[in-house]
């Protein structure tokens, strides 16, 4: 595997596609079995102005539950811990919602 360059564009895009880069992902599993916090940075890579951090924390986060990225973002995310899958949705208007998926690498660091 090779890491993707920071300024690389998505190799398969179509005019009008939304291309987002997910970086700085973090997740905390206090007992090693469930998450109590998740977060990541999301940025548009094809000329858009999307650039902010999504994060959530609770006593115990639920898989497959939608969490808001924050007020005025119109962006929600859901996480599946068994597959390290991130699901994103952004409401553009009443008729249009954009949905995206990403599978995140699984790293373990104690401390």
LOTIRO-683357 format. One record per residue: x, y, z of N, C-alpha, C in turn; residue in three letters. Coordinates in pm, whole numbers, padded with zeros to 5 digits, always signed. Example, Ala and Ser with C-alpha at 12.3 -4.5 7.8 and 13.67 -1.06 7.14 Angstrom:
+01319-00569+00780+01230-00450+00780+01320-00330+00780ALA+01285-00225+00708+01367-00106+00714+01290+00003+00787SER
//
This chain:
+00082-00118+00000+00000+00000+00000+00087+00124+00000UNK+00039+00227-00064+00105+00356-00061+00008+00458-00005UNK+00059+00548+00075-00030+00651+00129-00061+00752+00020UNK-00179+00808+00028-00223+00907-00069-00158+01041-00037UNK-00113+01111-00138-00050+01240-00119-00153+01341-00069UNK-00109+01435+00013-00200+01532+00075-00275+01615-00028UNK-00214+01642-00141-00279+01727-00241-00331+01646-00360UNK-00336+01514-00347-00383+01430-00457-00533+01445-00475UNK-00577+01439-00598-00720+01445-00624-00773+01303-00638UNK-00901+01288-00627-00964+01157-00641-00946+01111-00786UNK-00899+00988-00810-00870+00945-00946-00993+00922-01033UNK-01110+00901-00973-01230+00875-01052-01336+00977-01013UNK-01346+01083-01089-01447+01184-01060-01526+01214-01187UNK-01645+01259-01166-01732+01299-01275-01774+01442-01249UNK-01792+01518-01355-01835+01657-01340-01954+01663-01245UNK-01947+01747-01144-02055+01762-01047-02040+01676-00924UNK-01941+01583-00921-01919+01500-00803-01871+01585-00686UNK-01907+01543-00567-01852+01601-00445-01736+01511-00404UNK-01618+01567-00384-01502+01489-00342-01455+01546-00209UNK-01460+01463-00105-01424+01505+00029-01304+01426+00078UNK-01218+01490+00152-01103+01423+00213-01129+01412+00363UNK-01119+01291+00415-01132+01266+00559-00990+01253+00615UNK-00959+01330+00719-00827+01323+00780-00841+01341+00931UNK-00731+01321+01000-00725+01343+01145-00833+01264+01221UNK-00866+01144+01172-00967+01063+01240-00915+01020+01377UNK-01002+01026+01477-00969+00970+01608-01091+00902+01665UNK-01067+00801+01743-01173+00732+01815-01118+00686+01948UNK-01198+00692+02051-01154+00650+02184-01244+00537+02233UNK-01179+00425+02267-01248+00309+02325-01197+00293+02468UNK-01267+00348+02567-01214+00347+02703-01195+00208+02763UNK-01276+00112+02722-01260-00025+02773-01225-00123+02662UNK-01193-00070+02544-01153-00153+02432-01267-00220+02358UNK-01392-00195+02397-01504-00264+02334-01605-00171+02268UNK-01609-00045+02306-01705+00049+02249-01639+00188+02243UNK-01690+00270+02153-01640+00407+02141-01718+00500+02233UNK-01647+00597+02291-01717+00703+02362-01687+00839+02300UNK-01597+00843+02201-01575+00965+02124-01519+00930+01987UNK-01560+01007+01888-01513+00994+01750-01501+01134+01693UNK-01408+01152+01601-01397+01280+01533-01308+01270+01411UNK-01321+01365+01322-01241+01368+01200-01257+01505+01135UNK-01163+01537+01048-01172+01658+00968-01225+01619+00830UNK-01309+01701+00773-01362+01677+00639-01341+01804+00557UNK-01288+01784+00436-01255+01898+00352-01287+01866+00206UNK-01345+01962+00135-01369+01947-00008-01235+01956-00080UNK-01215+01870-00180-01088+01868-00252-01103+01912-00397UNK-01223+01945-00439-01242+01982-00579-01304+02121-00594UNK-01249+02215-00517-01292+02353-00533-01405+02396-00442UNK-01459+02306-00360-01565+02344-00268-01509+02415-00146UNK-01597+02469-00063-01550+02541+00055-01575+02464+00185UNK-01609+02337+00175-01631+02254+00293-01498+02230+00363UNK-01489+02263+00491-01366+02241+00568-01398+02262+00716UNK-01421+02153+00789-01449+02163+00931-01425+02028+00998UNK-01436+02027+01129-01417+01905+01207-01551+01858+01260UNK-01577+01729+01245-01695+01664+01303-01647+01585+01424UNK-01719+01595+01534-01684+01512+01650-01806+01495+01738UNK-01804+01387+01813-01913+01358+01906-01855+01278+02022UNK-01912+01297+02140-01872+01216+02255-01994+01193+02343UNK-01994+01080+02410-02102+01041+02501-02049+00929+02589UNK-02127+00885+02685-02084+00772+02767-02056+00650+02681UNK-02143+00626+02582-02126+00514+02490-02193+00552+02358UNK-02114+00561+02250-02171+00593+02119-02234+00468+02058UNK-02339+00489+01983-02411+00378+01920-02369+00364+01775UNK-02340+00240+01733-02317+00213+01592-02444+00242+01513UNK-02428+00291+01392-02538+00313+01297-02632+00426+01337UNK-02600+00501+01439-02681+00617+01477-02624+00740+01408UNK-02711+00828+01359-02668+00950+01293-02636+01057+01398UNK-02517+01115+01387-02473+01225+01473-02448+01348+01387UNK-02486+01463+01435-02467+01587+01361-02322+01634+01370UNK-02272+01690+01261-02138+01751+01262-02142+01890+01322UNK-02259+01942+01346-02268+02073+01409-02370+02162+01340UNK-02407+02264+01411-02503+02360+01360-02451+02426+01233UNK-02537+02447+01137-02506+02513+01010-02416+02432+00917UNK-02391+02304+00945-02310+02223+00854-02397+02142+00759UNK-02520+02112+00798-02609+02024+00721-02545+01888+00697UNK-02448+01849+00781-02375+01725+00764-02395+01637+00887UNK-02425+01510+00862-02438+01410+00968-02345+01294+00935UNK-02307+01218+01038-02227+01099+01014-02272+00985+01104UNK-02241+00865+01058-02269+00743+01131-02145+00655+01119UNK-02119+00572+01220-01999+00489+01219-02036+00345+01251UNK-01971+00251+01183-01987+00109+01211-01853+00058+01263UNK-01845+00029+01391-01716-00007+01451-01664-00142+01404UNK-01751-00236+01368-01703-00368+01326-01631-00364+01192UNK-01669-00271+01104-01604-00261+00973-01523-00133+00957UNK-01515-00051+01061-01449+00080+01055-01505+00163+00940UNK-01636+00154+00922-01702+00225+00813-01763+00356+00858UNK-01737+00459+00783-01790+00592+00809-01891+00625+00700UNK-02009+00665+00739-02115+00703+00645-02146+00850+00669UNK-02148+00928+00562-02173+01071+00570-02295+01107+00488UNK-02371+01205+00535-02480+01258+00453-02487+01408+00473UNK-02508+01478+00362-02519+01623+00365-02647+01663+00293UNK-02732+01734+00364-02856+01782+00304-02826+01911+00228UNK-02841+01906+00097-02815+02022+00012-02937+02114+00011UNK-03055+02055-00008-03181+02128-00003-03291+02026+00025UNK-03417+02066+00020-03527+01975+00054-03536+01855-00040UNK-03483+01868-00161-03492+01760-00259-03363+01681-00277UNK-03251+01730-00225-03121+01668-00254-03042+01642-00126UNK-03003+01516-00108-02913+01477+00000-02799+01397-00062UNK-02676+01434-00030-02557+01365-00080-02512+01266+00027UNK-02482+01142-00014-02438+01038+00078-02301+00988+00032UNK-02211+00963+00128-02077+00915+00096-02035+00811+00200UNK-01943+00724+00161-01890+00623+00253-01738+00626+00250UNK-01679+00580+00359-01533+00564+00366-01505+00450+00464UNK-01404+00371+00433-01355+00270+00527-01223+00321+00581UNK-01213+00327+00712-01096+00386+00776-01001+00278+00823UNK-00870+00303+00814-00774+00204+00863-00788+00188+01014UNK-00760+00069+01062-00775+00039+01204-00637+00040+01270UNK-00610+00140+01352-00485+00151+01426-00516+00141+01574UNK-00429+00077+01647-00447+00067+01791-00328+00131+01861UNK-00357+00221+01953-00251+00284+02030-00298+00294+02173UNK-00228+00231+02262-00265+00235+02404-00213+00363+02467UNK-00286+00410+02565-00235+00526+02637-00338+00627+02669UNK
//
